[in-house]
Amino acid sequence: MTSPTSPSTDTSSTRGQVSPSGTARTRTAPQGRFARLSHLAGRSFIPIGLFARLPLAMLTVGTLTMVTSVSGSYAAGGTAAGAVGIGSALGAPVLGALADRRGQRPVLMVSALINTAAVVALILTATGLGSSGGFHPAILAAAFAAGASCPQVGPLARVRWMALTLHGPATANKRDLDTALSYESTADEVTFVLGPALVGILASLVAPWLPLALAAAMTIILVPAFAAHPTHRSVRPGPGRTKGDNGNKGNQGAGRIPAAVALPVAAMVCMGTFFGSTQAALSSFSAGQAGSELAGLLYAVMGLSSAAAALSVAYWPQRFGLSRRWTLSAALMALLALLLLVPSSLAGMVAVLLTLGLPVGPVMVTVFAAGGVLAPAGRLGTVMTALASGIVAGTALGSSIGGYLAEAGGHHAAFVVPVGAAVVLALLGAAAARVLRTRQAAN
């Protein structure tokens, strides 16, 4: 098989370039774990990929803020935000499947155009109709379209990293995949903390529609830049394999998605349930302390430690494989989640959330890596976007259950949900361990 045309021909990279044939033509690759990522993908790939995913992090909260503001109805805002979430959960796997078959670049280009138009339509529709109150089908339709068409930069970036590290130039190695996925999970955490914060600042200081307008502008500028980045050539469209695939047993039957992929997808639903229920419970907890508006800041505390821990996975011993990492990290999540029932003060909750975030990042990194191992190479985009959709669907489920329990029994009742979600995560990890061992033995 031919090896990939290397993205390191990116002109912003001054060292570690690889010729189109995939052979290294520089002296040595950088030795630092994260320095190697720029060597493999080019220096511009990381900043472009980071900021191109920011609009997705702004979309749901931005819709909630704008529709609530212009309509004066929390119910209308929540319903519109729910339409965004449903659209994203349904649309992401479709975009991933299209990227597998048609290639990432055209799918990202078209989705950027459609999404920009949908977000602009949402702004115009909400500002034009929202002031009359109530639910408007036009607003919900625009919100759903915005969610369904949102470019899946994060999942498709992971597909590129998998192609570059597993089937890329001779200077790449499988250790680089852990590093890349650690970075990607941290990037997701950072954007999903930064996005809502940016929405809050712009909406409160300028206008409620401005965050969505900025998201649309970033989408139409940054997503095409990500789509056209040379790394897109590392993934070959069609029902076959990624470039450089050596036809190993684990990647045979690229046109079919094995049932084992359901394990990481279910795990991501549990992860989303953990996130959503924690957010709902924190809203109830903070309302009894200094105001429910502090819930977002409290939740961001867990995101900070989670992001740092995700980066650390790149340095974990190789013998600490996927199955062990998944099971033990999720079990630790379940144990630490019990601490959420203890604090009675903001300081105590901050300490618990900082601690709880430590296993969260490694679980995210590991489940995405397991999804890549279990997915047929020609369907990586489908599987990665399905994992991302699992988080979205789980977050909606967790928010609903956690909100109901918080209203019925307070934050202590709601905090039971993240504990249960983490327990199921650990059980899924135990089931995945057997599947992963079988896959590794077959290879």
MARLOVEX-77983 format. One line per 8 residues: their letters; for each residue x, y, z of C-alpha. Coordinates in Angstrom, 1 decimal. Last residue first. Layout:
N
A	X Y Z; ...
END
This chain:
443
NAAQRTRL	-3.3 -8.5 15.2; -5.8 -11.2 16.4; -4.3 -11.1 19.9; -4.8 -7.3 20.0; -8.5 -7.7 19.0; -9.1 -10.4 21.5; -7.5 -8.3 24.3; -9.6 -5.4 23.2
VRAAAAGL	-12.8 -7.4 23.4; -12.0 -8.8 26.8; -11.1 -5.3 28.1; -14.3 -3.8 26.6; -16.4 -5.7 29.1; -14.4 -4.5 32.0; -14.5 -1.0 30.6; -18.3 -1.2 30.2
LALVVAAG	-18.5 -2.1 33.9; -16.3 1.0 34.8; -18.5 3.3 32.7; -21.6 1.8 34.4; -20.1 2.8 37.8; -19.3 6.3 36.5; -22.9 6.8 35.4; -24.1 5.6 38.8
VPVVFAAH	-22.0 8.1 40.6; -22.9 10.9 38.1; -26.6 10.1 38.9; -26.4 10.0 42.7; -25.4 13.7 42.6; -29.0 14.6 41.8; -30.3 13.2 45.1; -27.7 15.2 47.1
HGGAEALY	-28.5 18.3 45.0; -32.1 18.5 46.2; -34.8 15.8 46.4; -37.5 16.6 43.8; -36.0 19.6 42.0; -32.5 18.1 42.1; -33.9 14.7 41.0; -35.7 16.2 38.0
GGISSGLA	-32.6 18.3 37.0; -30.3 15.3 37.3; -32.6 13.2 35.1; -32.9 15.9 32.4; -29.3 17.1 32.6; -28.1 13.5 32.5; -30.2 12.7 29.4; -29.1 15.9 27.6
TGAVIGSA	-25.5 15.2 28.5; -25.8 11.6 27.4; -27.1 12.7 23.9; -24.2 15.1 23.5; -21.6 12.7 24.8; -22.9 9.9 22.6; -22.8 12.3 19.6; -19.0 12.6 20.1
LATMVTGL	-18.7 8.9 20.1; -20.8 8.7 17.0; -18.5 11.3 15.4; -15.5 9.1 16.1; -17.2 6.0 14.8; -18.4 7.5 11.5; -15.1 9.2 10.9; -13.2 6.0 11.6
RGAPALVG	-15.2 4.0 9.1; -12.6 3.0 6.6; -10.2 1.9 9.4; -12.8 -0.4 10.8; -13.5 0.8 14.4; -12.4 -1.3 17.4; -9.0 0.4 17.8; -10.3 3.9 17.1
GAAFVTVM	-13.1 3.4 19.6; -10.6 2.3 22.1; -8.6 5.4 21.6; -11.7 7.6 22.1; -12.5 5.6 25.2; -8.9 6.0 26.5; -8.7 9.8 26.1; -12.1 10.4 27.7
VPGVPLGL	-11.2 8.1 30.6; -7.9 9.8 31.1; -9.6 13.2 31.3; -12.2 12.1 33.9; -9.7 10.5 36.3; -8.3 13.8 37.6; -11.6 15.8 37.4; -12.8 14.3 40.6
TLLVAVMG	-10.0 15.9 42.6; -10.6 19.4 41.3; -14.3 18.9 41.8; -13.9 17.8 45.4; -11.7 20.8 46.3; -14.1 23.2 44.6; -17.0 21.6 46.5; -15.3 22.1 49.8
ALSSPVLL	-14.6 25.7 49.1; -18.2 26.3 48.0; -19.5 24.9 51.3; -21.5 21.9 52.4; -19.4 19.3 50.7; -20.0 15.5 51.2; -22.3 14.1 48.5; -19.8 15.0 45.7
LLALLAML	-17.3 12.8 47.5; -19.2 9.8 46.1; -17.9 10.9 42.7; -14.4 10.0 43.8; -15.3 6.3 44.0; -17.1 6.3 40.7; -14.3 8.2 38.9; -11.7 5.8 40.4
AASLTWRR	-13.6 2.9 38.9; -13.6 4.8 35.6; -9.8 5.3 35.7; -9.3 1.6 36.7; -11.5 0.2 33.9; -10.4 2.5 31.1; -6.6 2.4 31.9; -6.7 -1.4 32.2
SLGFRQPW	-8.4 -1.9 28.9; -6.3 0.7 27.1; -2.9 -0.5 28.2; -0.8 0.4 31.2; 2.2 -1.5 29.7; 2.9 1.6 27.7; 3.7 3.6 30.8; 1.8 6.9 31.2
YAVSLAAA	3.5 10.0 29.7; 1.0 10.8 27.0; -1.8 10.2 29.6; -0.6 13.4 31.4; -2.4 15.7 28.9; -5.7 14.2 29.9; -4.9 14.9 33.5; -4.4 18.6 32.8
ASSLGMVA	-7.7 18.8 30.9; -9.6 17.0 33.7; -8.1 19.2 36.3; -9.3 22.3 34.4; -12.7 20.8 33.5; -13.5 20.0 37.1; -13.0 23.7 38.0; -15.2 24.6 35.0
YLLGALES	-18.1 23.0 36.6; -17.8 25.3 39.6; -17.7 28.3 37.3; -20.8 27.2 35.5; -22.7 26.5 38.7; -21.9 30.0 40.0; -25.0 31.4 38.3; -27.1 29.3 40.7
GAQGASFS	-26.6 31.8 43.5; -24.3 32.1 46.5; -24.9 28.9 48.5; -28.3 27.2 48.1; -28.4 28.0 44.4; -24.8 26.6 44.1; -26.0 23.2 45.1; -29.0 23.1 42.7
SLAAQTSG	-26.9 24.3 39.8; -24.2 21.9 40.8; -26.7 19.0 40.6; -27.7 20.0 37.0; -24.1 20.3 35.9; -23.2 17.0 37.5; -26.2 15.4 35.8; -25.1 16.6 32.4
FFTGMCVM	-21.4 15.7 32.7; -22.0 12.1 34.1; -24.7 11.6 31.5; -22.3 12.7 28.9; -19.7 10.1 30.1; -22.4 7.4 30.2; -23.3 8.2 26.6; -19.6 8.1 25.9
AAVPLAVA	-19.4 4.6 27.4; -22.3 3.5 25.3; -20.3 4.6 22.2; -17.2 2.9 23.5; -19.1 -0.4 24.0; -21.3 -0.2 20.8; -18.1 -0.4 18.8; -18.1 -4.1 19.7
APIRGAGQ	-21.0 -4.7 17.3; -18.6 -4.3 14.4; -19.0 -1.5 11.9; -19.1 -2.8 8.4; -17.4 -1.4 5.2; -13.9 -1.8 6.6; -14.3 -5.5 6.7; -10.7 -6.0 7.7
NGKNGNDG	-9.2 -3.5 10.0; -8.3 -5.7 13.0; -6.9 -8.3 10.7; -4.2 -6.1 9.3; -4.5 -4.7 5.8; -1.3 -2.6 5.9; -3.1 0.7 6.1; -0.9 3.3 4.5
KTRGPGPR	-3.7 5.5 3.4; -6.9 4.9 5.4; -8.8 1.9 4.5; -11.6 1.2 2.0; -15.2 2.3 2.0; -14.4 5.6 0.4; -12.2 8.5 1.4; -8.5 8.2 2.1
VSRHTPHA	-7.2 9.9 5.2; -3.7 11.3 5.3; -4.7 13.8 2.6; -6.7 15.8 5.2; -3.5 16.6 7.0; -2.7 19.1 4.2; -5.1 21.7 5.8; -8.0 22.3 3.4
AFAPVLII	-10.7 21.3 5.9; -9.1 23.1 8.8; -8.9 26.3 6.8; -12.5 25.7 5.6; -13.5 25.4 9.3; -11.6 28.6 10.4; -13.3 31.3 8.3; -16.9 30.2 7.8
TMAAALAL	-17.1 28.7 11.3; -15.4 31.6 13.0; -17.9 34.1 11.5; -20.8 31.9 12.5; -19.5 31.6 16.1; -19.1 35.4 16.2; -22.7 35.9 15.2; -23.8 33.3 17.8
PLWPAVLS	-21.9 35.2 20.5; -23.3 38.5 19.3; -27.0 37.7 19.5; -27.3 38.4 23.2; -25.8 41.9 22.8; -22.7 43.8 24.1; -21.6 43.3 27.8; -23.9 40.5 28.9
ALIGVLAP	-24.0 38.5 25.7; -20.3 38.9 25.0; -19.1 37.9 28.4; -21.6 35.0 28.8; -20.9 33.6 25.4; -17.1 33.8 25.9; -17.5 31.8 29.2; -19.7 29.2 27.4
GLVFTVED	-17.0 28.7 24.8; -13.9 28.9 27.0; -14.9 25.9 29.2; -16.0 23.7 26.3; -13.0 24.9 24.3; -10.5 24.0 27.0; -12.1 20.5 27.6; -12.2 19.7 23.9
ATSEYSLA	-8.5 20.8 23.5; -7.6 18.7 26.5; -9.2 15.7 24.9; -7.4 16.4 21.6; -4.0 16.7 23.4; -4.4 13.4 25.1; -5.5 11.9 21.8; -2.3 13.2 20.1
TDLDRKNA	0.0 12.0 22.9; -1.7 8.5 23.0; -1.3 8.4 19.2; 2.3 9.4 19.4; 3.1 6.2 21.3; 2.1 4.3 18.2; 5.1 5.6 16.3; 5.7 8.2 13.7
TAPGHLTL	9.1 8.8 12.1; 8.4 6.1 9.4; 5.6 8.3 8.0; 1.9 7.6 8.7; -0.1 4.5 9.3; -0.6 4.5 13.1; 0.4 8.0 13.9; -0.8 10.0 10.9
AMWRVRAL	-4.0 8.0 10.3; -4.9 8.1 13.9; -4.2 11.8 14.1; -6.4 12.4 11.1; -9.3 10.5 12.6; -8.8 12.5 15.8; -9.1 15.7 13.8; -12.4 14.3 12.4
PGVQPCSA	-13.8 13.9 15.9; -12.8 17.5 17.0; -13.8 19.3 13.8; -17.3 17.9 13.5; -18.8 20.8 11.5; -22.2 21.9 12.9; -24.8 20.9 10.4; -27.2 19.0 12.7
GAAFAAAL	-26.9 21.7 15.5; -27.6 24.6 13.2; -30.4 22.8 11.5; -32.1 22.0 14.8; -31.8 25.6 15.9; -33.2 26.8 12.6; -36.1 24.4 12.9; -36.7 25.4 16.6
IAPHFGGS	-36.8 29.1 15.7; -39.1 28.5 12.7; -41.4 26.3 14.8; -41.9 29.2 17.2; -42.5 28.6 20.9; -43.9 31.3 23.1; -43.0 34.9 23.4; -43.7 37.8 21.0
SGLGTATL	-40.1 39.0 21.4; -38.8 35.8 19.8; -40.1 36.5 16.3; -37.6 38.8 14.7; -34.7 38.4 17.0; -35.2 34.6 17.0; -35.6 34.3 13.3; -32.7 36.6 12.4
ILAVVAAT	-30.3 34.9 14.8; -31.5 31.4 13.9; -31.2 32.2 10.2; -27.6 33.4 10.8; -26.9 30.1 12.6; -28.4 28.1 9.7; -26.5 30.0 7.0; -23.2 29.5 8.9
NILASVML	-24.0 25.8 9.4; -24.8 25.3 5.8; -21.5 26.9 4.6; -19.4 25.1 7.2; -21.2 21.8 6.5; -20.3 22.2 2.8; -16.6 22.8 3.4; -16.4 20.1 6.1
VPRQGRRD	-17.9 17.5 3.8; -15.7 18.6 0.9; -12.5 18.3 2.9; -13.2 15.2 4.9; -13.5 12.7 2.1; -16.5 11.4 0.3; -17.1 8.1 2.0; -15.5 8.5 5.4
ALAGLVPA	-16.5 12.2 5.5; -20.1 11.3 4.6; -20.2 8.8 7.5; -18.8 11.4 9.9; -21.4 14.0 8.7; -24.2 11.4 9.3; -22.7 10.6 12.7; -22.7 14.3 13.7
GLASGIGV	-26.3 15.0 12.4; -28.3 13.1 15.0; -26.5 14.2 18.1; -26.0 17.7 16.8; -29.7 18.1 15.8; -30.8 16.8 19.2; -28.4 19.2 21.0; -29.5 22.2 18.9
AGAATGGA	-33.2 21.3 19.5; -32.5 21.2 23.2; -31.0 24.7 23.1; -34.3 25.9 21.4; -36.3 24.1 24.1; -34.3 25.6 26.9; -34.6 29.1 25.4; -38.4 28.7 25.0
AYSGSVST	-38.8 27.4 28.5; -36.6 30.1 30.0; -39.0 32.7 28.4; -38.3 36.4 28.0; -38.4 35.9 24.3; -35.3 37.9 23.3; -33.2 37.0 26.3; -34.2 33.3 26.5
VMTLTGVT	-33.6 32.9 22.7; -30.2 34.5 22.9; -28.9 32.8 26.1; -30.1 29.3 25.1; -28.8 29.6 21.6; -25.4 30.8 22.8; -25.2 28.0 25.3; -25.9 25.4 22.6
LMALPLRA	-23.7 27.0 19.9; -20.6 28.2 21.9; -18.8 24.9 22.2; -19.6 24.1 18.5; -18.2 27.5 17.6; -14.9 26.6 19.4; -14.1 23.7 17.2; -12.2 25.8 14.6
FLGIPIFS	-10.2 27.3 17.4; -8.3 24.2 18.3; -8.0 22.7 14.9; -6.5 25.8 13.5; -4.1 26.1 16.5; -3.0 22.5 16.2; -2.7 22.2 12.4; -0.5 25.3 11.9
RGALHSLR	2.7 23.7 13.2; 2.7 20.8 10.8; 1.0 17.4 11.3; 3.8 15.0 12.2; 6.5 17.5 13.5; 3.8 19.6 15.2; 2.8 16.5 17.1; 6.4 15.6 17.9
AFRGQPAT	6.7 18.6 20.1; 4.0 17.1 22.3; 6.1 14.1 23.3; 9.5 15.9 23.2; 12.0 14.0 21.0; 11.9 16.2 17.9; 12.3 14.1 14.7; 15.8 13.6 13.3
RTRATGSP	17.8 14.4 10.3; 15.3 15.4 7.7; 14.0 13.6 4.6; 11.7 11.1 6.2; 10.0 8.8 3.7; 6.2 9.1 3.2; 6.3 9.1 -0.5; 5.1 12.7 -0.5
SVQGRTSS	8.3 13.7 1.3; 8.3 14.2 5.0; 9.1 17.4 6.8; 10.6 17.2 10.3; 11.6 20.8 10.4; 10.4 24.2 9.3; 6.7 23.7 9.7; 4.6 26.7 8.5
TDTSPSTP	4.9 25.5 4.9; 2.8 22.5 5.7; 4.7 19.6 3.9; 4.3 18.0 7.3; 0.9 16.9 6.2; 2.5 13.9 4.7; 1.1 12.3 1.6; 0.2 9.0 3.1
STM	2.0 5.6 2.4; 1.1 3.6 -0.6; 0.0 0.0 0.0
END
